Amino acid sequence: MNKCECHRCIKEFSLKDEFSNLPLSSTKMIVCPKCGNKRCPHASDHDLECTNSNEPGQQGSTYK
């Protein structure tokens, strides 16, 4: 499996910012690669479907 930059992969693979060595999610806005929304569940976990929505409270989203 390729490491993507969803919140799950950042945590699972300890992905870091190459310049500061901080977790990638601390230095970069993590958004869905398909729709560009931060609250889309696909931004949180690549196994979840893209909802093409930025509405709060979506099932599976890091952002409630």
WOTA-V343574 format. One record per residue. N is the residue number from 1. PSI is psi as a letter, one per 20 degrees, with the letter a starting at -180 (none if undefined). Layout:
# WOTA-V343574
n = [N:N]
psi = [PSI:PSI]
This chain:
# WOTA-V343574
n = [1:2:3:4:5:6:7:8:9:10:11:12:13:14:15:16:17:18:19:20:21:22:23:24:25:26:27:28:29:30:31:32:33:34:35:36:37:38:39:40:41:42:43:44:45:46:47:48:49:50:51:52:53:54:55:56:57:58:59:60:61:62:63:64]
psi = [p:q:o:a:k:r:h:g:h:g:g:h:j:l:p:q:p:h:h:i:j:q:q:h:i:i:i:p:p:o:r:p:i:g:i:j:p:h:i:p:h:h:h:h:p:i:i:q:q:p:i:k:q:j:p:q:j:p:p:i:q:h:o:none]
